[in-house]
């Protein structure tokens, strides 16, 4: 009974939360967690306990499990979308800018220095540009904010397909799906090539495992004269499925740098270790050819420009596998705590997965264990901007979540302890999720005032201007990037240069703006940038205070726009002859 009541009540409490006036401008050090009302947390807790009771309710329909998972995704991922009303994450703004570029120019620009990689892996952006044109929209920004809930909903089908190929117990399947979503705090589900490619990756793996499972069953049933006809049917099915998956693999190879390598590793370990390698081998060959072929042709400029750093980082396991926690020494205490919780959450899932493999010997020959190990070789390849260790965790999570669930579900020795342990673990994982996923929202959220400031900037700054921002954490970053020069003042500096800026921030900023060589130069400072500086420890508090006071202490700068969350200034003391030259050229 509780399982049937908890779901609608939790959804009702969530709707009440969305209808309340959540004061986003009062976010504290723990981001969105600090302002969400009690109705949200009661609803999320009730949803979790209701799902735990549903798992122990005999005969409950699978529709209820689906409803619980959809509600979980809605509460975790649609909440920021609905409450904010603006696009979340500066990276999402950057991706929108690339899509808008393709819409307006109709072609990629591989020579673009800052965003060249996006133009050399443009599959995701080209697909969205096509959608924008066909739908008659002005920009991908009109729907990009819904990326997280939509991408997570799209993952449900492939995950269920993967888990159903491993077990007939539907409760185990849905428990694993729940644990996957309550452990995926990495924030890689937004409007991005990574999220798009991850959905396709899961789809390919799901089909492959289903085909392997189906072939095993067909082989057991086929005997005598019927065996040859069954083998012929299997060959035809293999050809059909391979043909259907080739466009999916091509889309992965053309959309993202890392996911094709993860797919090659996953298919490779299945082909080598699984006895029905003929099912996997054609797809593995296709993945290798697409990945290598794309890197050698379309993405060749990027590979050549970064070949030295790629070769340097290859094999340096200690550096590539270093957790981002190692760079948190200067961050705020709250962010250090969040980093510790993220690491502990990942370690806990891996520990449960290890216990499952040790406890049940039958799992050691199961393909799900191979899929958990498949991403690990990438730790040797590159640090991926300091994110490789958590990207490996992300791609292993579909497998490790299932193994962790098996530990919680299959142990029958102490049924009462298990009955208490399952909901406790679900609540603990969800607590870690909200801390890691919501804890950085002070810099991920862009208020309407910040968006208005960015819109003013791009209406005012003539093409050819240099736009300097304290960091890249602001709304509209890289808008019309072919027409402007973008500078991230603090995040582009070395530690020694940051020390100099901390000592004399005003003079350092003016010097940065003067590098425009006479072009119009603008400086934008927003609430979200200040939050990033504070949370990440880019500058000490005293230096951040001086940066915030620049608008009132800089005779070289004229304040053009100001609201409660942003200020825009223009460098105005450039030589008159230079200014006249630029204004004449831009008319």
N, C-alpha and C positions, 0 to 999 in steps of 0.2 A: 504493500500500500504506500509506504513512504517513497519508494522509487517512482511511483506515478504522480505523487504530489509535489515532490521536491523540484522537478524540472519546471513546471509552469510557475511555481512560486518564485524560483530563482530568476526566471526570465522577467517576471513582473517586477521584482525588486531592481533588476538591471534597468528596465524601462523607466522606473521611478527615478533612478540615478541620472539617467540621460535628460529627464525633464527638469531636474533641479538646476539651480544656478551655481555650477561648480566654478569657484573663483580660481581660474588658472593662473592669474597674475600673482597668486600667493604661494606658488610652488616653492618648497624648501629644498634642502640639500638632497632629499630623496625623490625629487621630481613629482610625478603625478601621484605617487603613493600618499604624499602629504596633504593632498586636497580632495581626494575621492571620499565621498561620504560613507557613513557606516552601512547604508543600504547596499552599496556595491559589494563590500566585503562580506556581509551576511549572505547576500545572494550567491557570491562565488563559493563561499564555504558550503552553503546548502546544496549547490550544484554538485560539488565534489563528493559530499557525503551521500547524496542521492544516487550518484553514479556508482559508488561503492556498494550501496544496497542493491542497486539494479543487477550488479554482477553476481550477487548471491540470491537473486530471486528466481526460482525455477520457472521455466516456461515463458519468461518475459520476451516480448517480440523484439526482433532486431531493430525495428523502427525506433524504439526507445533509446537504444544505444546510439544510433545515428543522431537522434534529437539532442542527446546530451553532448555529443562531440561538437555538433553545429553550434549549440548554445555556448560551449566553452570557447570556441573560436570567436564567436560574436562578442562575448564579454571581454576577452583578452585583446582582440585586435580591432574590433569596430568601435570600441569605446573612445580611443583617441581620435579616430576619424570623425565621429559624430560630435564630440565635445569641442574639438579644435576648430573645425570649419575651415582649416587651412592645411596646406600640404606639409607633412611631417618629414623630417630629415633633410639636411642640406644636400645629401647625395641624390635624393629624389628630385629636387629642383634641378640639379645638374643633368639628370637623365631626361627630364622634361625638355630642357634646353637643347639637348642633342636631337630628340624627336622633332622638335619645332624647327631645328635647322634643316633636317631632311625634308620636312614638309615644305618649307619655303624655298629651298635650293634644289630639291629633287635629286641630289647626289651627295655622296660622302666626300670628306676632305681629309684624306690620310696624312696630309702635311701639317695638320693642326698639331702644334706641339703639346699643349696641355691635355687635350681630349683626343689625341691621335689614336689611342688604343680603342676607344669607342667606335671610331670610324673604320677601324680595321677588323673589328668584330661586331658588325652592325646589324646582325640578324634580329635581335630584340627590338632595336630602334626602328629598323625598316618595317617590321611588322606593325608596330604602333603607328608609324607615319602613314602606312596604308589604311589602318583603321580610322585615324583622324580624318583623312581625306574622304573615305567612303561614308563616314558618319556625318560629314559636314561640320565638324567641330573646329574651333579656333586653335585649340592647343591640347596637348596631352594632359596639361595641368587640370583640365576639367574633370578628369576621372582618376588621376594618379593617386589621389589620397586613399582610394579604396583598394590599393594594391595589397596591403597586408591581409585583410579578411578574405579577399578573393583568392589570393595565392594559397592561403592555408586551406580554404574550402576545396580548391582544385587538388590538393595533396591527399584528400581523404580517399578517393578512389584508388590511386596507385598503392597507397599504404595497405588498404584492405586487400587488394589483389596480392600483394607480397605476403601478407600474413596468412591469408587463406591457402596459399600454396604450401604453408608450413604446418598448419594445424586445422582440424575440423571443428575445434572448440571455438564457437563464435564469441563466447565471452572472453576468451584469451585474446582473440583478434582485436576486439574493441578495447580491451584493457591496454593492449600494446599501442593502439592508435592514441588513446588518451595520454599515456605516458610520453609518447613522442611529442605531442603538442604542448604538454605541460613542462617539457624539458628543453624545447627549442627557443631558448631565450636569446640566441645570438643576434637577432634583429636583421636577418638576411631575407626577410619575406616581403620587403617593401617593393615599390615600383623600380625594378632593377633587372639587369640581365641575369644576376645570380639566382633570383627567385624563379624567373622564367625557366632557366636551364635546370634548376633543381626539380621542378615539377616534371619536366621531360625526362630527366635522369631516373626519377622514381618510376615513371611510366615504363621506360625500357626495362628496368630491372624487374618490375612486376610481371611484365609479359614473359620475360625470359624464365623466371622462376615458375610461372604457371605452365609454360611449355615443358620445362624439365619435369615437373610433377606429373603432367598429363602423359608424357612419353613413358615415364616409369610405370604408370598404371596400364597403358596400352601394351607395353612389353610383357607385363605379367599376364595379361588376358589373351594375348595372341599365341596360338599354337598351330602346328601342322600347316595345312594348306592355307588356312586363314592368315598365317603369319606374313606371307608375301604381300597379300592385299593390304593388311594393316600397315606394313612397312611403306608401301606405296602411298597410303594416305598420310602417313607421318611426313614423308618427303614433300608431298604437295603442300601440306600445312606449313612445313618449315619454310618453303619457298615463299608462300603467301605472307607469312608473318615477317619474314626478313624484308620483303618488298615494302610492307607497310611501315616498318620501323626505320628504313633508310632515310626518309625525309625527316623523321624526328631526330636521328643522330646527326644529320646534316645541320639541322637547326641549332642543336647544342654546340656543334663545332664552330658555327659562324656567329655565335652570340656571346660566348664567354671564354676567357682564357683558361680558367682552372677546371671547370666542370668536364670538358672533354677528356682531360687527363684522369680525373676521377672515374669516368665511365670506362676508359681503357683499362685502368687498374681493376675495376670491379669485374668486367667481362673477362679480363685476362686470368684472374685468379679462379673464376668459375670454369673457364675453358681448360685450364691446366689441372685443376683438382677434382673436377666433377666428371664422372665417367661418361656422361652424355655430351661430350664436348662438341659433337657435330652440330648441335643446336646453337651453341654459343659462338663457335669459331667464325662463321660468316659475319656475324655482327661485330665480333672483335676486329676482324680484318677491315670491315667497313669503318669502324671507329678510328682505327689507326690511320687509314688512308685519308679520311676526312680531316682528322686533326693535323697530321703532318702536312697534308696537301694545302690546307688553309694557312698554316704557319709559313709555308714555303712560298706562297703566292700573295694572297691578299694582305696577310699580316706580316709580310717579310720586312717592311720598313721598321716596324716596332721591334721585331726580333733582332734585327741588325743593330738598332740603336741601343738595345738593352742587353746585348749578348754578353758583354763583359760582366755586368752585375749578375746575370743569370749563372754564368760559369763560376763566378766567385762564390756565390752562395750555395752552389751545388755541393752536397756532401757535408756541409757544416751543420750537423744535426743539433749541436748544442745551441746554435743561434736560431736555426729555423724552427726548432721545437720550443723555443722560449715563450712562456706565457706572457701576454700583455701585462700581467701583474708585475713583471719585472721592471716596467716603466712607470709604475704608479707611485714611486717614492715621493714625488713632488706633488701628487694629486691631493685633493682634500681628503680628510679622514673618512668621510662618508663614501667617497668613490673608491678608496682603498678597501673598505668593508665590502662594497658591491663586487669588486674584483675578486676578493677572497671567496665570496659566496658563489660567484660564477664558477670559479675553479673547483670549489667543493662539490657543486652540483654535477659538473662534468665527471669528476672523479668518482662520485657516488654511483652514477649510472654505469661507468666502466667497471667498478668493483662488483656490482650486482651481476653484470654480464660475465665477469670472470668466475664468480661463484657458480653461475649456471653451467658453465662449461666444465668446471671441475667436478660438480656434483652429479651431472648427468652425462655419462660417457657417450650416449647416443648423439648428443648435440655436437660432438667434436667433428663428426662427418657430415654435419648439416650445412647447407650452403649459406645459412644466415651467419654462421661464424666466419666464413670466408669473407662475407660482405662487411663484417665489422673490421676485419684486418685489412681489407683492400685499400683504404685511403692512407694507411700508415706510410707507405713508401714516399708519399709526397712530402713528408717531413724532411726527407733528405734533399729534395729538389730545390726548394726555395722557401724564404720566410713569408712571401706574399704580403709584403708591407707590414710584417709583424702580426698577421692574422692567421698564419697557416695552422697553428695548433688548434684553434677553434673551428676553422673550416674543416679540418680533418674530423673533429668531433661532430660537426654538423652532418657530414656525409656518412659517418659511421652510425649516427643516431637511429636511423630506421632499423638497423640490426641490433644495436645495443639496447634499444628500448624494448624490443621483443624478448631478448635474453633476460633483461632485468625483470620483465613481467613474468617470465617463466619461473623465476625464483619465488616471486610473491604468490604465484598462482598454483604451482604444482606441488608445493610442500603440504602434505596432509598429516604430518606427524603430530603437529600441535594445532588443531583446527581453531581453537579459541584464540590463540596468539595470532594466527594468520588473519582471523576475522578482524582483529584490532590493528594488525600491522599494515594491511592493505590501505585502509583509509588514512592512516597516519602517514604513510609514505606518499600517498597522493597529495595530501595537504602540504607536506614538507617540500615536495618537488614544485608544487604550484607557488609556494612562498618564495622559493628561490627564483622561480620564473619572474614573478612580478617585481622582485627587487632588481634583477638584472635587466629586465625589459623596460620597466617604468622609471628606474632610478636615475636615468640620464635625461629625463624629459625637459629639464630646464633649458637645455641647449638644443634639444630636438624639436621643441615646439616653437612655432613662429606665430606670434599674435597678429591679429588683423592690422594693428598699428604698424608692425614691422613690414607687413606686406604692402601697406599703403606707402610707406617710406621708399621701399624698393621700386614701386611703380612710379613714384615721383622722380626718382633718380634716373630711370631709363627714359622718362619723358623729357627730362631736362638736359642730360649729358649728350652732347653731339657725338655723332659717330667719329671714332678715332680717339676718343678720350681714354684716359687711364683711370681705372676705378680701383682704389685701394681700400681694403677692409682689414680690420684687425685680425680676423680669421675668416675662413670660408663658411662659417656657420651663420648664414643669413639668407632670408627669403630672396628668391630670384637670382641666386648666384649663377653666373655664366649665361644669363639671358643675352641673346643676340651676341654670342661670344666672338663671332667673326668680325664684329664692328667695334669691339672694345678690347683694351688690354687689361686683364684682371691680375691683381696682385694681392696675395694673402700676406699681410705685413708681418705677423708674428710666426705663423706656422711654417713659413718658408725660411726661417732663420736657424742658424746653428746655435748650440747652447752658449757659446762665447758671445755671439751677436745678441742673444736674448739678454745676457747680463748687461751689455752696453745699453740696450734699449731700456731695461729696468732702471738704469741710473739716470738716463736723460730721454724719456719717452717723447717729449714734444720735439726736440731737435732731431731725433731719429725719424719721427714721422715726417717732418718737413723735408728732411733729406730724401726720404723715400719718394715723396710726391714730386720733388724737383727732378727726379730721374725720368720724368715724363718728357724732358727735353722740349719744353715749350708747349706741349699739347695740353688741352684742358685736363685738369687732374682733380679728382674728387675723393673724399674720404667718407666712408659710411661706418658708423658704430651703432650697434644694436644691442638690445637686451640679451639675445641669445649668444652673441659673441662674448659679451661680458661673462655670461654663465660658463661658456667653454673655457675662457681664460682662468676663471676661478676654480672650476671643478677639476680641470686637468693640470693646474699649477703652472701654466705657461709663464705667468709673471707673479711675483710676490704681491700680497695685498696692497702694500704702499704704492707700488708701481701701477697696479690696476686703478687705484684711486686717482693717480695723476693722469692716466689715460682718460678716465671718465671726466676729468676737469679740463681736458684740452679745449673743448668748444669755447670756454670762457677765458682761456689764457693764451690764445694763439693769434697774434696780430697778422700773421701771414695767411690765415684761413678765414673765410667768410661763411657763416652759418646760413645755408640756403633753406633748410627744412628741419623742423624739430617737432616731435610728439613725445608721448610718455615713454615710448620704447625704442626710439631711434633718433639719430641726428645725422645730417648730411652736410658736409663742408666742402668748399671749393678753394683751391690754392689760387690766390688773387694777386700776389705781389710779383708775378713774373714780369720780365721786361716788356714794356708796351709794344715794341716792334715785333716781338715774338707772338704776343697775343693777337695783334692785328693780322699777322701772317696766317695763323691758324684759323681765325674766324673767317678770313677771306677764303681760305681753302675749303672750309667745311660748308660754305653756302651753296 
